Amino acid sequence: MSGESSIPFVDLERQYLSIKDAVDAAAIDAIRSTQYILGEEVTLFEQEFAAYCEVDHCVGVGSGLAAIELALAAIGVSTGDEVIAPANTFFGSVLPVLRRGATPVLVDCIEDTANIDPVGVAQAIGPRTKAVVAVHLYGQPADVDALVEVCAPHDVAVIEDACQAHGARYNDRRAGGLGRIAAFSFYPSKNLGAYGDGGAITTDDSELAERVRILRNVGQADKYTHVAAGANERLDTLQAAVLRVKLRQLERWNTLRREHALAYDRALADTGVRTPATASWAEHVWHLYVIRTDRRDALRDALGARGIGTGLHYRLPLHLQPALAQLGHRRGDFPVTESWADELLSLPMFPELEPVEIETVAAEIRAFDGA
Ligand SMILES: *Cc1c(COP(=O)(O)O)cnc(C)c1O
């Protein structure tokens, strides 16, 4: 390869330009409505996103973290409880557990998909276990049926962390409707992203939905009747207006991501890097396309020198995070997670990525591989 490539890891400007007229109009309408808090756009988005996820209820909240925290609160997780979570996820999957005063109990992941290992979950369940955070890592659903089977006899709730999995399916069911309650993030770079922070819970359980609806809005049941120590964690009207426009594109965008993943798979097939595996039950939505190589840092530097952006999701597992030192873990506790952490590399992935850019990235990896 010759010449300077410049391929960003994510490019939100391309996406904005592709929907500019519709999203500008929606934002201006939302501003002109002056219904800035819990305006009609929020209600409409909640209805549309619930329908998209094929669930009965969606409640818009302030972020993905807020969605997980309010889901835990609605289920009744509090001080002294334990919540099981994978060791290889974004810190945000377990920070809400700490904020509830509960203790995260970490388990290792499966070698193939990097999703939480149901066997590890079965071993981690104890008398204080209230819930499992099932993270659909990189956009691929965790083995939810296996988790539910392990959890149900102990009355342990499966909470989906679907923050990377808008539109993904487990067999024929959508992420968001696979456990008792699910949390989504609309952080700008997510498959469905707002123009600021945003999040939602989805569930078929009307009681849980109602509890989150009250908790997100300062614990208010009726105007100035406060029935719980809730939070100010409402989804902004302006963000809901943006999300409604973008939701109409989500299926198309996820299809493009799948095409890009296939193109990467083919172009990298006979190189020394390992391409990602997809479980038989999964319709993956490729929030991230993560390869593995034992020369990860050198490859990342080489790609960076050619102007190709990459990411490390996640280079420091939760059990080695300073903020979780109180759990008393050490290197070696979760070997599968650790080998992933040392080898993983996220390649550029977003719907507007051009096929020629994928070819360029792959060619640079092949050149590195042969060097
Ligand atoms: C993005 C993300 C979150 C948190 O979402 P925010 O909206 O940034 O609070 C939680 N878990 C996972 C797996 C995520 O990717």
The ligand as an ORCA input file, in Angstrom:
! r2SCAN-3c Opt
* xyz 0 1
  C     -22.076      2.520     26.406
  C     -22.197      1.429     27.395
  C     -22.737      1.640     28.675
  C     -23.073      2.989     29.264
  O     -23.783      3.841     28.481
  P     -23.758      5.431     28.745
  O     -24.921      5.886     27.931
  O     -22.456      5.946     28.243
  O     -23.964      5.675     30.190
  C     -22.899      0.529     29.503
  N     -22.534     -0.685     29.123
  C     -21.989     -0.927     27.907
  C     -21.620     -2.330     27.534
  C     -21.785      0.118     27.014
  O     -21.229     -0.128     25.826
*
